[in-house]
């Protein structure tokens, strides 16, 4: 079992249990939540964020279980606020600078 890194309560590592093709087949896109090449998805009751380039998914990460995410990571019960937070969280995990993933941190 690998050691999972956390930033507060948020998972701070990329989780990719499916191949990209499997992810594309199973994930349901949340059309409303998209920002600069990143798209929020729901797969098996989990929030997931994918980097989309030219209409194709190039990378993705599972952010967390939907119910746990709503309960632990935000004070809002508003679904839109939770989805925006999940999109930002996933975008942080998928962003690369100088060939390295920046992850979550105060220096964003």
C-alpha positions in Angstrom: 0.0 0.0 0.0 1.4 3.4 -1.0 1.8 6.3 1.4 -0.9 8.9 0.7 0.1 12.5 1.2 -2.3 15.1 2.5 -2.5 18.8 2.5 -4.8 19.4 5.5 -7.7 17.1 4.8 -7.2 17.3 1.0 -5.4 14.4 -0.8 -2.3 15.9 -2.4 -1.3 13.2 -4.9 -2.6 12.1 -8.3 -4.8 9.0 -8.2 -5.4 7.1 -11.4 -6.9 3.7 -10.9 -8.3 3.4 -14.4 -6.7 3.6 -17.8 -7.7 6.8 -19.7 -10.0 4.8 -22.1 -11.8 3.2 -19.2 -12.1 6.6 -17.5 -13.7 8.1 -20.7 -16.2 5.2 -20.9 -17.3 5.3 -17.3 -17.0 9.0 -16.3 -20.0 11.4 -16.5 -19.0 14.9 -17.4 -20.4 17.8 -15.4 -20.9 20.2 -18.4 -21.3 23.3 -16.2 -17.9 22.9 -14.5 -15.0 23.5 -16.9 -12.1 25.9 -16.7 -9.1 26.5 -19.0 -8.6 22.9 -20.2 -9.9 21.2 -17.0 -13.2 19.4 -16.7 -15.0 18.0 -13.6 -16.4 14.4 -13.9 -18.2 12.0 -11.7 -17.1 8.4 -11.7 -18.4 5.7 -9.3 -19.6 8.3 -6.7 -16.3 10.1 -6.9 -15.3 13.6 -8.1 -12.6 13.4 -10.8 -10.9 16.1 -12.8 -9.4 15.6 -16.2 -7.1 17.7 -18.4 -8.8 18.0 -21.8 -6.7 19.0 -24.8 -8.3 19.2 -28.3 -11.4 17.4 -27.0 -9.4 14.4 -25.6 -8.6 13.5 -22.0 -4.8 13.6 -21.6 -4.5 13.2 -17.8 -7.0 12.8 -14.9 -7.1 12.4 -11.1 -9.8 11.2 -8.7 -10.3 13.9 -6.2 -12.4 12.1 -3.6 -15.8 10.5 -2.7 -18.6 13.0 -3.3 -20.3 12.7 0.1 -17.0 12.8 2.0 -15.8 15.8 -0.1 -19.0 17.8 0.7 -18.7 17.0 4.4 -14.9 17.5 5.0 -13.6 20.0 2.5 -16.1 22.8 2.4 -18.4 24.6 4.7 -20.9 25.1 2.0 -23.8 22.8 1.2 -24.2 24.4 -2.2 -23.4 21.8 -4.8 -22.0 24.5 -7.1 -19.5 25.6 -4.6 -18.4 22.0 -3.8 -18.0 21.3 -7.5 -15.9 24.4 -8.1 -13.7 23.5 -5.1 -13.2 19.9 -6.5 -12.4 21.4 -9.9 -9.7 23.7 -8.4 -8.3 20.8 -6.3 -8.0 18.6 -9.3 -6.5 21.3 -11.5 -3.8 21.9 -8.8 -2.9 18.2 -8.8 -2.8 18.1 -12.6 -0.8 21.3 -13.2 2.9 20.8 -14.1 5.6 23.4 -13.9 9.1 22.5 -15.1 8.1 18.9 -15.5 6.9 18.5 -11.9 3.4 18.4 -10.5 2.9 21.4 -8.3 0.1 19.8 -6.2 -1.5 21.8 -3.4 0.4 24.5 -1.5 0.3 28.0 -0.2 2.5 29.3 -3.0 -0.1 28.8 -5.8 
